[in-house]
């Protein structure tokens, strides 16, 4: 007689719910609810409710899907399986909007306009007059420049006996010479562990949002300013505008900072 698995073994092998998966991944990333809320702009009460599989605070299925996708990316999860699980539990994926039939567009298509021959003749006359004037002006200017060049040419008796010595540029002492002086360049390297990173350009465009694994590096460039949010500042080293700033902060610290072109100074 065979003995089946105990109820405790079956419960341990059961797949995690959406909320439990988000909760466990957040703890594995070393982030608190307040840190996730500050980085993703999803309010802390909504984050806590979602980790308990309560999506009523999201304001509807569309917002719930968006919050699930944002939180999953913030803690390093693939959002696609979580979204599919949510759709399966809440009536499926919404159907796309029906497109109007093609024949309706054909009915409202405007009739082709007849060519305006008067306007075409006027345009042709303007082009001819402009071409003639440009040709005359170019000929006169070419003759003037030729005469000026002959007058400025030095006599052979005054030609220099030795060519001017070329000036060798002095080597730069910058840590990274390739860093452009008129831009801000930030390189982040996670050498002390994992850290959640958000990088935003001056115009509000997101340059990166996600988990930076240990040993991984990211480089960002903007003309005016780069804004950073680091979920675990003690795990990240920063190189700004070619200069090594060392570790960004303390382990587990949530750091917000800005950098602009020139010397690296926090905004």
VOBA-1610 file (N, C-alpha, C; in pm, whole numbers, padded with zeros to 5 digits, always signed):
BEGIN
Unk+00086-00120+00000Unk+00000+00000+00000Unk+00089+00124+00000Unk+00065+00215-00096Unk+00146+00338-00108Unk+00086+00449-00024Unk+00171+00533+00024Unk+00128+00646+00108Unk+00143+00774+00028Unk+00038+00848+00015Unk+00040+00972-00063Unk+00111+01084+00009Unk+00127+01196-00060Unk+00189+01314+00000Unk+00099+01372+00107Unk+00161+01426+00209Unk+00085+01488+00316Unk+00030+01622+00271Unk-00076+01676+00334Unk-00132+01808+00297Unk-00029+01919+00308Unk+00066+01911+00403Unk+00166+02018+00417Unk+00258+02021+00297Unk+00294+01900+00242Unk+00379+01897+00122Unk+00308+01956+00003Unk+00180+01927-00014Unk+00105+01982-00126Unk+00093+02133-00116Unk+00076+02184+00006Unk+00064+02330+00022Unk+00194+02400-00009Unk+00310+02333+00027Unk+00439+02399+00001Unk+00470+02404-00147Unk+00414+02308-00228Unk+00441+02307-00371Unk+00341+02391-00450Unk+00239+02445-00385Unk+00140+02525-00456Unk+00203+02654-00507Unk+00167+02701-00628Unk+00225+02826-00680Unk+00186+02947-00597Unk+00275+03044-00592Unk+00248+03166-00516Unk+00142+03250-00585Unk+00060+03318-00506Unk-00035+03413-00564Unk+00040+03536-00612Unk-00033+03626-00680Unk+00031+03747-00733Unk+00088+03831-00619Unk+00009+03851-00516Unk+00054+03932-00403Unk+00171+03872-00330Unk+00166+03740-00305Unk+00276+03674-00235Unk+00405+03678-00318Unk+00392+03664-00450Unk+00510+03671-00537Unk+00575+03809-00530Unk+00492+03915-00534Unk+00547+04051-00523Unk+00611+04074-00386Unk+00547+04022-00282Unk+00598+04040-00146Unk+00733+03971-00130Unk+00743+03846-00174Unk+00869+03772-00157Unk+00980+03836-00239Unk+00951+03880-00363Unk+01055+03942-00445Unk+01104+04073-00386Unk+01013+04148-00323Unk+01054+04275-00259Unk+01149+04247-00143Unk+01119+04146-00062Unk+01208+04111+00049Unk+01343+04061-00001Unk+01342+03983-00110Unk+01469+03934-00166Unk+01555+04049-00217Unk+01490+04156-00267Unk+01564+04272-00316Unk+01611+04364-00204Unk+01569+04337-00080Unk+01611+04419+00033Unk+01545+04555+00038Unk+01421+04566-00011Unk+01350+04694-00017Unk+01231+04692+00076Unk+01200+04808+00135Unk+01081+04822+00219Unk+00964+04871+00133Unk+00845+04869+00193Unk+00726+04917+00122Unk+00740+05065+00090Unk+00793+05143+00184Unk+00808+05287+00160Unk+00909+05315+00049Unk+01015+05235+00039Unk+01114+05254-00067Unk+01054+05222-00203Unk+00979+05112-00212Unk+00912+05078-00337Unk+00812+05185-00375Unk+00737+05237-00276Unk+00637+05340-00304Unk+00703+05467-00356Unk+00817+05506-00296Unk+00886+05628-00340Unk+00944+05612-00480Unk+00992+05492-00512Unk+01055+05471-00642Unk+00955+05452-00755Unk+00840+05392-00726Unk+00741+05361-00832Unk+00624+05457-00834Unk+00611+05546-00732Unk+00500+05640-00720Unk+00365+05570-00702Unk+00369+05446-00657Unk+00246+05375-00616Unk+00235+05390-00465Unk+00122+05444-00416Unk+00108+05475-00274Unk+00126+05350-00187Unk+00189+05371-00068Unk+00222+05260+00020Unk+00099+05176+00059Unk-00019+05235+00092Unk-00134+05150+00124Unk-00176+05059+00009Unk-00160+05108-00116Unk-00194+05024-00231Unk-00094+04909-00244Unk+00036+04939-00219Unk+00137+04833-00227Unk+00108+04724-00124Unk+00076+04764+00001Unk+00048+04664+00105Unk-00077+04582+00069Unk-00180+04648+00016Unk-00302+04576-00020Unk-00276+04477-00134Unk-00198+04518-00234Unk-00169+04429-00346Unk-00088+04308-00302Unk+00005+04326-00206Unk+00082+04212-00157Unk-00006+04115-00079Unk-00126+04157-00039Unk-00223+04069+00025Unk-00332+04027-00072Unk-00305+04043-00204Unk-00398+04004-00311Unk-00529+04081-00304Unk-00524+04204-00253Unk-00641+04292-00252Unk-00616+04403-00355Unk-00685+04394-00470Unk-00665+04491-00578Unk-00779+04593-00587Unk-00863+04598-00485Unk-00978+04690-00488Unk-00935+04835-00475Unk-00816+04861-00417Unk-00768+04998-00400Unk-00706+05055-00527Unk-00686+04971-00630Unk-00618+05016-00752Unk-00704+05107-00838Unk-00837+05101-00824Unk-00926+05186-00903Unk-00971+05125-01034Unk-00966+04993-01046Unk-01012+04929-01168Unk-00908+04835-01225Unk-00952+04750-01321Unk-00862+04649-01377Unk-00745+04711-01454Unk-00771+04821-01526Unk-00663+04883-01605Unk-00551+04932-01512Unk-00588+05000-01402Unk-00487+05049-01309Unk-00421+04934-01234Unk-00497+04829-01204Unk-00439+04714-01135Unk-00331+04649-01220Unk-00358+04631-01349Unk-00257+04573-01437Unk-00132+04661-01443Unk-00155+04794-01451Unk-00040+04884-01456Unk+00043+04879-01328Unk-00024+04873-01210Unk+00049+04865-01083Unk+00126+04734-01073Unk+00064+04623-01116Unk+00133+04493-01111Unk+00259+04498-01198Unk+00246+04554-01318Unk+00362+04561-01408Unk+00473+04649-01349Unk+00437+04762-01289Unk+00536+04853-01231Unk+00608+04790-01112Unk+00532+04729-01019Unk+00593+04668-00901Unk+00678+04548-00939Unk+00633+04468-01036Unk+00710+04350-01077Unk+00846+04391-01133Unk+00848+04493-01218Unk+00977+04539-01274Unk+01067+04596-01165Unk+01007+04661-01065Unk+01088+04723-00959Unk+01159+04619-00874Unk+01103+04501-00859Unk+01164+04397-00775Unk+01228+04287-00857Unk+01240+04305-00989Unk+01311+04210-01073Unk+01231+04091-01121Unk+01096+04100-01124Unk+01013+03990-01173Unk+00967+04017-01316Unk+00937+03909-01388Unk+00876+03920-01521Unk+00727+03948-01502Unk+00676+04065-01547Unk+00535+04098-01521Unk+00436+04017-01602Unk+00478+03955-01714Unk+00383+03889-01804Unk+00305+03777-01735Unk+00369+03682-01662Unk+00291+03577-01596Unk+00196+03631-01490Unk+00237+03737-01420Unk+00149+03795-01318Unk+00026+03859-01381Unk+00045+03929-01495Unk-00069+03991-01564Unk-00163+03881-01615Unk-00108+03772-01669Unk-00193+03663-01717Unk-00273+03601-01602Unk-00208+03586-01486Unk-00280+03533-01371Unk-00391+03626-01325Unk-00365+03758-01329Unk-00470+03853-01290Unk-00588+03846-01387Unk-00559+03838-01518Unk-00667+03830-01617Unk-00750+03704-01597Unk-00680+03593-01565Unk-00754+03468-01544Unk-00846+03475-01424Unk-00807+03551-01321Unk-00888+03561-01200Unk-00995+03669-01208Unk-00986+03760-01307Unk-01079+03874-01312Unk-01148+03885-01448Unk-01185+03775-01505Unk-01269+03780-01624Unk-01197+03786-01756Unk-01067+03767-01759Unk-00995+03764-01884Unk-00948+03902-01931Unk-00869+03900-02035Unk-00813+04022-02092Unk-00923+04099-02165Unk-00929+04232-02150Unk-01034+04310-02219Unk-01021+04301-02370Unk-01135+04291-02438Unk-01135+04278-02584Unk-01102+04411-02650Unk-01033+04408-02766Unk-00997+04533-02834Unk-01118+04603-02892Unk-01106+04732-02913Unk-01214+04813-02969Unk-01232+04781-03117Unk-01358+04768-03160Unk-01387+04737-03299Unk-01352+04856-03390Unk-01295+04826-03504Unk-01256+04930-03600Unk-01369+04951-03699Unk-01391+05074-03741Unk-01497+05103-03837Unk-01469+05035-03970Unk-01571+04986-04042Unk-01550+04917-04171Unk-01482+05009-04272Unk-01412+04945-04368Unk-01336+05021-04467Unk-01428+05099-04560Unk-01545+05040-04591Unk-01632+05108-04688Unk-01685+05239-04635Unk-01693+05256-04501Unk-01739+05383-04446Unk-01635+05492-04472Unk-01506+05454-04462Unk-01402+05552-04492Unk-01404+05591-04640Unk-01438+05492-04726Unk-01445+05524-04868Unk-01557+05623-04899Unk-01668+05619-04823Unk-01780+05708-04850Unk-01745+05854-04823Unk-01659+05878-04722Unk-01631+06017-04685Unk-01501+06067-04748Unk-01444+05987-04840Unk-01320+06032-04904Unk-01350+06152-04993Unk-01277+06263-04980Unk-01304+06383-05060Unk-01268+06362-05207Unk-01338+06433-05294Unk-01309+06425-05437Unk-01177+06494-05468Unk-01102+06442-05567Unk-00972+06504-05601Unk-00990+06646-05655Unk-00902+06734-05614Unk-00908+06874-05657Unk-00842+06888-05794Unk-00894+06979-05873Unk-00837+07007-06005Unk-00712+07092-05992Unk-00613+07071-06079Unk-00489+07148-06068Unk-00513+07296-06096Unk-00443+07380-06024Unk-00450+07525-06039Unk-00336+07568-06133Unk-00370+07582-06266Unk-00268+07614-06365Unk-00214+07755-06347Unk-00294+07848-06300Unk-00246+07986-06280Unk-00135+07990-06176Unk-00156+07920-06063Unk-00054+07918-05959Unk+00073+07849-06007Unk+00057+07744-06092Unk+00175+07674-06142Unk+00258+07764-06232Unk+00191+07846-06316Unk+00264+07936-06405Unk+00338+08042-06325Unk+00273+08097-06222Unk+00338+08199-06138Unk+00461+08139-06070Unk+00449+08017-06020Unk+00562+07954-05952Unk+00677+07930-06049Unk+00646+07890-06174Unk+00752+07868-06273Unk+00827+07997-06304Unk+00752+08109-06319Unk+00816+08238-06348Unk+00908+08278-06233Unk+00863+08257-06107Unk+00946+08293-05991Unk+01074+08211-05989Unk+01065+08080-06023Unk+01184+07995-06024Unk+01284+08042-06129Unk+01235+08077-06251Unk+01325+08122-06357Unk+01395+08251-06318Unk+01319+08349-06267Unk+01379+08477-06227Unk+01483+08456-06117Unk+01450+08369-06021Unk+01545+08344-05913Unk+01671+08277-05962Unk+01659+08185-06058Unk+01777+08116-06111Unk+01869+08213-06186Unk+01809+08303-06266Unk+01889+08401-06340Unk+01963+08493-06245Unk+01891+08540-06141Unk+01956+08630-06046Unk+02068+08561-05970Unk+02046+08435-05932Unk+02150+08362-05858Unk+02273+08340-05945Unk+02252+08310-06075Unk+02365+08288-06166Unk+02449+08415-06181Unk+02383+08531-06199Unk+02456+08657-06213Unk+02533+08690-06085Unk+02468+08669-05968Unk+02533+08702-05841Unk+02653+08610-05816Unk+02640+08481-05851Unk+02750+08386-05829Unk+02869+08420-05918Unk+02844+08462-06046Unk+02954+08498-06134Unk+03030+08619-06085Unk+02956+08721-06040Unk+03022+08842-05989Unk+03103+08813-05864Unk+03048+08730-05775Unk+03118+08699-05650Unk+03243+08617-05677Unk+03236+08523-05775Unk+03353+08441-05807Unk+03467+08526-05861Unk+03433+08624-05946Unk+03537+08711-06000Unk+03602+08796-05892Unk+03522+08846-05798Unk+03577+08928-05689Unk+03670+08847-05601Unk+03630+08723-05565Unk+03714+08641-05479Unk+03844+08603-05550Unk+03838+08580-05684Unk+03960+08546-05758Unk+04059+08662-05756Unk+04009+08786-05777Unk+04098+08903-05775Unk+04157+08923-05637Unk+04076+08904-05532Unk+04127+08923-05397Unk+04232+08818-05362Unk+04214+08696-05411Unk+04312+08591-05383Unk+04445+08619-05449Unk+04443+08670-05574Unk+04568+08703-05642Unk+04641+08816-05573Unk+04564+08914-05522Unk+04629+09028-05456Unk+04690+08986-05323Unk+04630+08890-05253Unk+04679+08851-05121Unk+04790+08749-05128Unk+04819+08692-05247Unk+04922+08588-05258Unk+05060+08651-05236Unk+05144+08599-05143Unk+05275+08659-05114Unk+05374+08635-05227Unk+05470+08725-05236Unk+05577+08713-05336Unk+05667+08597-05299Unk+05727+08529-05401Unk+05817+08417-05371Unk+05934+08455-05285Unk+05981+08585-05292Unk+06097+08627-05213Unk+06064+08635-05066Unk+05934+08645-05031Unk+05894+08656-04891Unk+05843+08524-04837Unk+05855+08415-04911Unk+05805+08285-04863Unk+05886+08240-04745Unk+05827+08183-04642Unk+05903+08137-04524Unk+05992+08021-04560Unk+06112+08019-04503Unk+06209+07913-04531Unk+06179+07786-04456Unk+06107+07795-04341Unk+06075+07678-04261Unk+05926+07677-04230Unk+05860+07561-04238Unk+05717+07554-04203Unk+05697+07576-04054Unk+05584+07636-04015Unk+05560+07659-03872Unk+05551+07527-03797Unk+05608+07528-03678Unk+05608+07406-03596Unk+05468+07377-03546Unk+05427+07249-03557Unk+05294+07210-03509Unk+05293+07204-03357Unk+05184+07245-03300Unk+05172+07251-03154Unk+05109+07121-03104Unk+05177+07054-03017Unk+05127+06927-02963Unk+05037+06955-02844Unk+04911+06906-02845Unk+04822+06933-02732Unk+04872+06864-02606Unk+04853+06931-02493Unk+04893+06875-02365Unk+04797+06764-02325Unk+04846+06656-02266Unk+04758+06546-02224Unk+04667+06590-02111Unk+04545+06536-02110Unk+04449+06571-02005Unk+04470+06482-01884Unk+04436+06532-01767Unk+04447+06457-01643Unk+04312+06403-01595Unk+04208+06415-01677Unk+04076+06366-01637Unk+04078+06216-01623Unk+03997+06161-01529Unk+03989+06016-01508Unk+03935+05946-01630Unk+03838+06005-01699Unk+03782+05950-01822Unk+03784+06062-01924Unk+03884+06064-02014Unk+03901+06175-02107Unk+03787+06183-02206Unk+03718+06071-02232Unk+03613+06070-02334Unk+03484+06133-02286Unk+03472+06166-02157Unk+03348+06224-02106Unk+03332+06365-02161Unk+03224+06396-02235Unk+03206+06529-02293Unk+03185+06634-02185Unk+03248+06753-02205Unk+03241+06856-02103Unk+03105+06924-02099Unk+03029+06923-02211Unk+02902+06993-02216Unk+02784+06902-02185Unk+02809+06781-02136Unk+02702+06688-02100Unk+02728+06633-01961Unk+02628+06569-01903Unk+02645+06499-01776Unk+02641+06350-01805Unk+02745+06279-01759Unk+02757+06135-01780Unk+02769+06066-01645Unk+02681+05970-01619Unk+02678+05897-01492Unk+02689+05749-01521Unk+02786+05683-01454Unk+02800+05537-01463Unk+02779+05478-01325Unk+02689+05379-01316Unk+02659+05311-01190Unk+02705+05166-01201Unk+02775+05118-01096Unk+02821+04979-01091Unk+02780+04919-00958Unk+02704+04809-00962Unk+02659+04743-00840Unk+02763+04638-00801Unk+02864+04679-00720Unk+02970+04586-00681Unk+02953+04537-00538Unk+02852+04585-00466Unk+02830+04543-00328Unk+02699+04472-00307Unk+02631+04431-00413Unk+02501+04366-00401Unk+02405+04420-00506Unk+02276+04388-00489Unk+02173+04434-00581Unk+02114+04566-00532Unk+02067+04647-00626Unk+02005+04774-00592Unk+01901+04810-00696Unk+01788+04862-00650Unk+01684+04909-00741Unk+01720+05051-00785Unk+01718+05078-00918Unk+01768+05205-00974Unk+01663+05267-01064Unk+01642+05399-01048Unk+01563+05478-01141Unk+01650+05594-01190Unk+01663+05608-01323Unk+01740+05718-01384Unk+01647+05794-01478Unk+01637+05928-01458Unk+01546+06012-01535Unk+01623+06128-01596Unk+01595+06159-01725Unk+01660+06271-01794Unk+01598+06404-01750Unk+01657+06514-01799Unk+01611+06647-01759Unk+01467+06674-01804Unk+01426+06618-01918Unk+01291+06641-01967Unk+01188+06545-01909Unk+01224+06466-01810Unk+01132+06372-01747Unk+01129+06236-01811Unk+01205+06214-01919Unk+01206+06084-01987Unk+01284+05982-01903Unk+01226+05861-01887Unk+01289+05755-01808Unk+01402+05692-01887Unk+01526+05697-01832Unk+01641+05634-01895Unk+01654+05488-01853Unk+01618+05454-01729Unk+01624+05317-01681Unk+01541+05306-01555Unk+01476+05192-01538Unk+01398+05164-01416Unk+01397+05014-01395Unk+01467+04967-01291Unk+01472+04825-01267Unk+01580+04790-01167Unk+01605+04659-01154Unk+01700+04607-01057Unk+01838+04593-01121Unk+01940+04647-01055Unk+02078+04636-01099Unk+02143+04524-01020Unk+02171+04410-01087Unk+02231+04295-01019Unk+02377+04322-00986Unk+02429+04243-00891Unk+02569+04259-00851Unk+02662+04234-00968Unk+02758+04327-00988Unk+02851+04318-01099Unk+02803+04386-01226Unk+02677+04429-01230Unk+02622+04492-01350Unk+02645+04642-01347Unk+02662+04704-01464Unk+02687+04848-01476Unk+02590+04909-01576Unk+02555+05035-01553Unk+02471+05112-01644Unk+02531+05252-01657Unk+02529+05307-01781Unk+02580+05441-01807Unk+02470+05526-01869Unk+02452+05648-01819Unk+02347+05739-01866Unk+02409+05873-01902Unk+02355+05940-02007Unk+02406+06069-02055Unk+02289+06161-02087Unk+02301+06290-02052Unk+02199+06390-02084Unk+02268+06525-02100Unk+02202+06617-02172Unk+02261+06749-02196Unk+02260+06837-02071Unk+02160+06822-01984Unk+02144+06918-01874Unk+02147+06853-01735Unk+02069+06743-01713Unk+02061+06689-01578Unk+02017+06544-01582Unk+02067+06464-01489Unk+02023+06326-01467Unk+01983+06312-01321Unk+01859+06265-01297Unk+01807+06244-01162Unk+01810+06094-01132Unk+01858+06058-01011Unk+01874+05918-00972Unk+01796+05889-00844Unk+01744+05766-00836Unk+01688+05711-00712Unk+01750+05573-00696Unk+01824+05551-00585Unk+01891+05424-00558Unk+01826+05360-00437Unk+01777+05236-00453Unk+01710+05168-00342Unk+01806+05113-00239Unk+01928+05079-00278Unk+02030+05027-00186Unk+02161+05097-00219Unk+02176+05221-00171Unk+02287+05306-00212Unk+02422+05248-00174Unk+02430+05168-00066Unk+02557+05113-00023Unk+02614+05009-00117Unk+02533+04960-00211Unk+02580+04858-00305Unk+02627+04916-00437Unk+02619+05048-00455Unk+02643+05110-00586Unk+02762+05205-00578Unk+02851+05195-00678Unk+02958+05293-00696Unk+02920+05386-00810Unk+02952+05515-00796Unk+02915+05615-00895Unk+03041+05677-00958Unk+03035+05690-01092Unk+03136+05763-01168Unk+03062+05873-01244Unk+03086+06000-01208Unk+03012+06113-01263Unk+03106+06206-01335Unk+03077+06232-01464Unk+03158+06322-01546Unk+03305+06285-01543Unk+03334+06152-01545Unk+03470+06104-01550Unk+03539+06095-01416Unk+03469+06118-01305Unk+03532+06117-01174Unk+03468+06007-01088Unk+03553+05937-01013Unk+03508+05829-00924Unk+03461+05890-00792Unk+03330+05880-00763Unk+03275+05933-00639Unk+03266+05828-00530Unk+03305+05704-00560Unk+03301+05599-00459Unk+03159+05547-00438Unk+03136+05487-00320Unk+03006+05430-00286Unk+02902+05541-00269Unk+02781+05518-00321Unk+02679+05623-00321Unk+02624+05652-00182Unk+02621+05555-00092Unk+02564+05578+00041Unk+02585+05457+00129Unk+02494+05441+00226Unk+02503+05332+00321Unk+02419+05213+00274Unk+02448+05092+00323Unk+02367+04975+00286Unk+02221+04993+00324Unk+02130+04965+00231Unk+01987+04979+00256Unk+01934+05119+00249Unk+02019+05219+00222Unk+01975+05359+00219Unk+01905+05391+00087Unk+01794+05465+00094Unk+01725+05516-00024Unk+01782+05654-00056Unk+01847+05667-00170Unk+01917+05791-00207Unk+01852+05854-00328Unk+01824+05985-00318Unk+01777+06065-00431Unk+01880+06174-00458Unk+01926+06189-00583Unk+02028+06288-00614Unk+02020+06325-00761Unk+02072+06444-00794Unk+02077+06495-00932Unk+02221+06531-00966Unk+02256+06520-01094Unk+02388+06561-01141Unk+02374+06642-01270Unk+02461+06743-01285Unk+02460+06833-01400Unk+02598+06833-01464Unk+02616+06892-01584Unk+02749+06898-01645Unk+02850+06972-01557Unk+02979+06944-01575Unk+03081+07008-01496Unk+03122+06919-01379Unk+03164+06982-01271Unk+03205+06907-01153Unk+03086+06834-01095Unk+03103+06709-01047Unk+02988+06633-00993Unk+02944+06691-00860Unk+02830+06756-00862Unk+02770+06812-00741Unk+02625+06770-00735Unk+02581+06717-00624Unk+02442+06674-00607Unk+02351+06794-00617Unk+02240+06779-00697Unk+02147+06889-00713Unk+02052+06899-00597
//
